[in-house]
Amino acid sequence: MTATVNPLTADALAQITSHTYSPLSIAIGAIVTILIIVLLIHKEVVRSTSGARFDEWVRTMNIAVLPLLVAFGLIVVTRMVDLTR
């Protein structure tokens, strides 16, 4: 370790790298994260165009993104709680 990495950071990094998750949990987390990113990018591209039809599409995208954001939040919270144990 170098002098710029304090012991708390080194301990946190060691704990994160030593912890393992089930492959199913990793896959679900990755799918939710990638899907959120794709939907948010698509929503912003659609929002940049004008028209009533596109406004309806943006509202529909909000409905699709909200449950994924909740799932992403739960994944992050459960991982953080698991790491603090």
Buried (B, 14 or more C-beta within 10 A) or exposed (E): EEEEEEEEEEEEEEEEEEEEEEEEBEEEBEEBBEBBEEBBEBBEEBEEEEEEEBEEBBEEBEEEBEEBEEBBEEBEEEBEEEEEE
